[in-house]
């Protein structure tokens, strides 16, 4: 049965939530907001690849409060530009022939300016040979030195699986999900 991309993406939060509930209790969840720990949701449908990243401002720019100084504002501007380039966050197998179609970056700040700030990034790719999308490597750890871990959920028409990418092990294997 074939679903539309919109319907698939609308169900993504429900699927990811149910995966979290079913996850092994030995696996430590990062919670809503923990420094060094981001979250990634990946959906693959047909030839389309969707990636959503949520990361604390401390991981990306070294602070979470609203940028006030010239240096802080420059750091946020540079981070936003870095995150707009998917190659600074992920590496896909060249044989999958995935081309970025869309990249959006937002900085969400808690009211008051001194609260937690979080980057929210979305990418959309069109892949010429999605069956060759055997792995994803997070170059994110090379670019953002405060990042330690990405709790990653992958959903395809063949199933769903959770991964943990870390600075020492930045590659996830998608075998069996394509």
N, C-alpha and C positions, 0 to 999 in steps of 0.2 A: 504494500500500500504506500502511495507517495503523498507526503504532506507538503504544504507550502512552507517556505522559509519563515514567513511571519508566524505561522502556527507553531512551527518548531521552536522558534526563539521565545515565543510566549510561554511555552511549556518548560523551557530550559530552567528557570528558577525552581519550579516544582520538582523536576528531575534531580537537580543538584541537591536540593533539600532532602529528598528521599534517600539519595546516595549517602549523604552525611549521617542520616539516622541509621542506615544499615552498615556503616563503616565499622571496621574492627575497633573494639573498644581500647585496644592497646595503642592505637594511633592517636597522637596528641593533636587536637585541633588548635589552631592559632587563636580562635575566638574572633570577636568582632574587630579588634584592633590591637595588634601586638607589634612592637618595633622589630624589624628584621624579618617579619613574616607577611607575605602578600598572598593574594588568592588569584587564581586563574581559572576561568571557565572556557572550555573549548568545545565548539559544536562543528561537526562535519556533516553536511547534507549534500548529496550529489557531488558537484564539483566546487562547492562553496565551503570555505573554512572561516569560522568566526572565532575570534579570540577576545576575551574580556579580562583585563588586569585591574586589580585593586591593590594599591600599595600605600602604606603610611608615608606621609611627607618626610618623616625622619629617614626612611630608607632611600628616598630619591634625592632630597636636597639637604638633609642633615638637621632639619628642624620641622616643626609642625605648625607653629603659630603663623599668623598672617605676616607675609613679608613686609617689613617696615623699612629696613635700610636699603641703600643702593645695592650693596652686595647681595642681600637676600632677594631683592627683586630680580637682579641679574641671574641668580641661581635658579629661580623659578622659571624665568624666561628660557634659560638654557635647557633645563630639564624638560620643559614642554616641547621644545624643538627636538631634543633627543628622543623623547617618547613618540613623537609624530613619525619617526623613522622606524618601521617595524624591525629592521635589521639590527637596531640597537637593543632589541628586546628578545627576539627569537631568530633562530636559524632553521630553515626548512630544507629538506633534501632537494638539491637542484633538479633531480630527475622527476620530482612531483610537478615542476613547472608552475609554481604558485606565484601569482602576481597580485600585489596589494591593490585593492580598488578603493579602500576607504581607511582612514586613520583619524580617530578623534581622541582628544586629550582634554580632560576637565580636572580642575582642582576643586575639591569640595572642602569647605572650611566650616567648622562649627561656629555658630554665632558668637560674637564677642571678640573675635580676632586672636585670642590667646589659646583657643581650644585645639583639638586635633584636626589636622588637615590630612586629606587623603587624595591621591591621584587616582583617577578612573580613566582607563584607556580602552578603546575598542578598535579592533582591526577587522577588516573584511577582505578575504582573498578569493580569487578565482583560480582554481588549479586545473592545469591541462591533463594531469595524470594523477588523480588523488590516490590511486592504489599504491603509488610510490611514496606516499606520505607515511613512511614507516617510523619516523621518530621526529621529535621536536627538541631542539637544544635551546636553552635559555641563555643567550648572550647577555641578558639582563644583569647577571651577577658580575660580569666584567665591567659593565658601564656604571653600575650603582653599588659602590663599595660597602654600604651599610646593609644591603640586602643579604639575608641568610637562607631563606626558604620560601618556596612558593607551593602552597597547597593547590593542586591542580585537579580539576574534574574534566573528563573528556566524555562527550556523548556523541554517538553515531547511530545510524540505523541498525547496527549490529549489537549495540549495547552501550554500557557506561562503565567507567572505571575511574578510580581516584589514584593519583600519583603524588609523590612529594619530590620536587626538584630542589636541590640544594647547591650551594656554591661548589662543593666537592663532587656532586653528582648532578650536573645541570641538564642531563638528557633524559627524556622519557621515551619509552618504546611503545608504539601503538599497535603492535602485533595483535591480531585477532579482533581489532575494532574496525577494520576497513573491509 
